[in-house]
Amino acid sequence: MRTILLFILFGALQSTFSQTKVGGVVVDEDGEPVAFANVLFKNSYEGTITNDNGRFYMESDTTHDTLLISFIGYESQEIPLTKKVTVAMRIVMLEASEQLNEVVVYVGKTDKKNNPAIDILKKIWAKKRNNGLYMFDQYQYDKYEKIEFDLNTIDSALMKSRVFRGLEFVFNDLDTSRITGKTYLPIFLNETFSKVYGDNVSKLVKEDVLGSKNSGFNNNQAIIAFIEDLYSDYDIYNNYLKFFDKSFTSPLSRTGVDTYNYVLSDSAYIDNKWCYNIVYYPRRKNELTFKGNFWVNDTTYAVKNINLAVTKSANINWVKEIYIEQEFDVVNDSVFLLKRDHMLSDFSFSKKEESRGVYGKRTTVYDNHLFNKANPKEFYKAKTDPFDPLVLNKEDSFWEANRLESLNKDEKGIYKLLDTLKTVPKFKSYYNLVSILGSGYVEIDKWNLDLGEVFGVFGYNEAEGVRLRAGARTYFGQNDPWRLEGYMAYGFGDDKVKYGFSAKFLVDKRSRLILSGGNRRDVEQLGLSLTATNDVLGRSIASSSVFTVGSNDRLTNINLSTFNMEMEPVTNLRIGVGSSFRTLSSALPEVFSLDYLDPLSPTGVSSEIKQFDINTVLIYTPGKRTIGNGVERRNINDNYSTLFLSYTNGVKDVLESDFDYKKIQFSYTQPWQVGGYGRLLSTVELGKTYGEVPLGLLNAIPGNQTFFSVYNTFSNLNFYEFITDTYASVHLEHNFNGRLFSRIPVIREWNLREIIGVRGVWGELSDENKVLSGPVNIPLMAPSGTPYWEYSVGVGNIFKFLRIDFNFRGNYLNAPDARPFGVTGSFGFHF
């Protein structure tokens, strides 16, 4: 859903006051486009390569009079430039009739052996950990970052469209991209200045944000988190570069020789250093690869500059173009440091050349390096708050002194433009629509209140029938030290009102000590998770699914009250202690019973469970990144592991609690990037309950009777099909991101993505617990003899938003109502 936001609101690209602009198309003698041709201003190293359609566009701050065009197997062309702007060129390449003795020409797929370019590449591999910042024990530097968004392909039709009626003034200042040649309209700008400190010996890094400024969206956490995740840091020397949740093979990767063709194209002095120029382009279509070239020094084998352009056929959605430039500065004879990093993304619904879209651009400049100045470990623990008002409200004099790259006239105008737009009712309506889609809440600024979530208004299950829900939360800003939230719902089938409310207070920012509590009275499907819910506002997808496989009638009435205390003494290590009191009963007792033997009951059987628990939780999420410093923070990445450890002590007789028991649970979730073969997500869960407890307090193996693919559930199990007091489960799901389908010519162009999954569980249920839950009207089975397992094969990215999984049950096929095969799906807008 967040991907759509870009097409509604944003765009970005810096323009420059260029002296020379060139653009056009390169074709062969038959008129076919020549992709990956080298385009260079003569007597310079300013250049680019043509895209898949043979097109190019380039600008320079210097005046040039000659353009050089070259490509393997063709004769090089020198094109005189008689004007400063020449943007409709058509250049015809002739096949090479002869080749010079000293030049080796490669046509099509280049040789992996006897190739001087690959010999140089191997030396880059050997030296890459001895270059740049890795050469020093400690380092520090200044970092200035600009992130911009622009609407692109602005033409008269767009200006006159109903969307911009009343907003025509925004088109007064338009410019042209120096990379694509398209007219664009800047509408968003964010600036950040920080100091970065690092210690290669202890592998510690600290970034202190000293100033942050943007053009009006500083209070929208969803948009800011999306931008932060969109432009995460990368290192071209790594084997794989992550953009938009996809891993692209780096041209400097050790696996690059199997992914790219390399050609030693040229050599020249750059900043008094002799450098080689290597052109690279992909060996196959539809893989996550780049095309471009780089200059590398002949002694240190450090990269001097590099450009990377994602190929048009790459299996990525909503992104028509990605272009990256990195420039490295020569500090002395052997030290090459990253000086400037520029990344342009062209977001669009279509990859057609004429399609409109949104530019997103990040420019990062580095300067004022200082080396081998040691700091104590405590220094790295103390970090500034990037959302501190003192950081956000820096005066203009601060930015004049600390901008490592000055703003041009268009960028300076963005702040003024956004201030004006925010006063225009039509723009405010557009902004509110984007905010609702991104956060799921309707903002009522004058009340400091959000209404929602809008996506949970309607639901259905067999106990409640049609269900309507309305909720609200307080929201003053992303750094709110407290938050109140609540909802009310009504079921037209059972004619009952449900509700939930919660309160959270951030008592201490340094340790992130949070006190929270609340109450919920609702209908819930508890058979979708191994961990008992303590979220007073949570609700599983199975509780409201309109369509299900079989009868979704094993639902529970829950009245839950909680009080919790949580702190984060170390970054990403959360420790929580709390208590809860639950009252559980069947929502449909005629078909699903939670009865248990109770000698104190007049009938010897009780149908309601009252339980008081004391719970201790430890959650460790190494590598997780968040924004905000309030009581609620938003995650901005998903490539971190999660370790969860819980100890629950059930106490009898407190508040008429029914049972004494102890429960320990552990889970470990880890995403793995398997080189260029996609992403593997793995989860291991273990748990054991000590003491005699009835069905409502045991662990139901998570089934799934919905038509949605839900990770960490068993798609071919019914709810409560397996009940355990001791369990161990494993879930593995691998998304190849189209790696396999890209090798099949017939379906290659569809950009489908293949997903496979395997999952299994073993568990036991003691005889004592079986006897205690004897009155229930469902079979009490555990997969104790042989672990239950199933597997799935899925196809994703169907029509760019749909995923379908085909699920197969591996065993226990003779169980009552066993489902040997099923189809589930999910949808969403993913890159």
C-alpha angles and dihedrals in degrees: 000000000000090000090066091060091073094059093050102046122001148066141150148196136132118234126207134203093255126196096197128034123180132172142153144104133297117213138169127240091279092053094253115141117256108222122204095017114160115247117190140165105239116256092015139080093231107119151123139197131245120261127238089283093051092252127136140175128187140170134194135191087220127073111248128186102192135049121202120209120186141160136167112275094019134089114256117249130214111202118193114226109214095170135044091236120045111157107152101062123150111196120189116205119211122212112257110260095191138004132221117250094236094051123077111209120206121196123198111331110021124223118264089211130055089019114135091203091060091046087058091045091056090054089052089055092051093050103036096097091048096055135086119350091356089073093072135063092223135011142176134185145163118260127197120185133187122189117188138177127200138178107237140201091041111186137160092268091058092045091054096044121116091245091070098036105133091016098075092121091075089072095061093097115041129158141180128254113246090216106041103021092229125138111246142183117219112220107158135042132174124184128192131180120191144156118235125205126188140179115199092189096058093023094233125148130186130183119193112197107213099175138014130178135169141172103261110303099091091117097053106089095183093057094044092049091050092052092047091052092043093058106038120160122271139181118218090211091064117098092238132030119208118219125161092353091304128109114226121196108248115231086230092054122123086233091050094100089066092046106037141043112229127202127184097226109170148339130217146147114275116182088345091305123115108235138180123225116219122189117204134184134168124278093213138027128245095031125119096262143129137225125211143086141265139202117226130187116249097225109031093029088220117148113252096190137344139185126201127190121184111235117248091237094055113127098249128119131226093007116102097176141009118188125180131186125184126183123194125204123221104230095178137334094302109020121090114180129185107257105171133011120190125182126181124188124188108205117197141148088235134037092218113126096239096046119119122235148135130288119219117190136179122189119185123185124192127199147145097051119191123187141203096012104139123214128191118257090249088064091066093052095060109077134173122246107245089203096052109127088234088060096042097046103054116153123244091257089064091055094044089055099042107035104112088194120033123232119252123226094271094051092048088053095054094077091051092044094053092047088055095044093053088064093054112093094213093054090047088055091052091048092050091051091053091047092051093050091048102044103021091232134105109228119225099186098181090058096037086233136129121206118212160339087251093190092063099053096105129045143149138203136156095256099049102023111204110008130196123194135189127182145168141192137194114252123175094154145317091280096055109151090208138026135192119199136174148154143196127209137184129206115209091198100054094026092227135135118229128192146173136188136177140182128203128188128188101215099176125019096196096058093023091234107184129185117199140168144156150145134249131187110183149114115273141178101227094177094081098077138039091217116076111240118253094166106110091200099038124114128177124230089241091063093064106027112140092204126035140170107255121337117334092202103124093097130146134219105225130190106184129179121181142180119187140176120201135178138176107213091169126031110276093002110111123186120190136184122184150139134231139188118205134186112195131186136152116273089207105028093174091067104019122038130194091182120142137181111272118177090194093059118093089233095040089241132085125200099191128066121208114189136175116196137183111208134192119192134187119190122181119186108175113195096018115143124202139178128217130044100225133101090285123042130188124231116233100188138039103198097093130105124240127213115190126187123176133180118190125189115194111206120203124220096015104125086351090302112178108211145044112210144133128223131187123190134180133182134175122194120186131175114210125198103214098201111262092338097086136252131317120202116198133183131183120190129187131177145161134187120208116203136029115298134160129246095276091062098040125092116264111202103243110260127182123216094164125097090239124100103239118185117229093029131096107246096203097046123095119226110279092005090131123033122189144173091192123037147161122190138177128198123189124179124172126191112196091193091223096307093132099036090052088069093057110085097204097056100023094103093055092071093219120170126219122221128186128185138187124184136171141173137194123194147159136212119201122233090238092059091046091054092046091053093041097122094061117112099224127078114263105221133160127191091239105134098045124009114250113239141173138176137207141202118203142181119212137187093043104167084352095283111050131084125187124192126196108208125200127193112226101199146344086072092153094060116117111279091358114177110214094183137020142165123224132171146183137197136207143130108269132166 
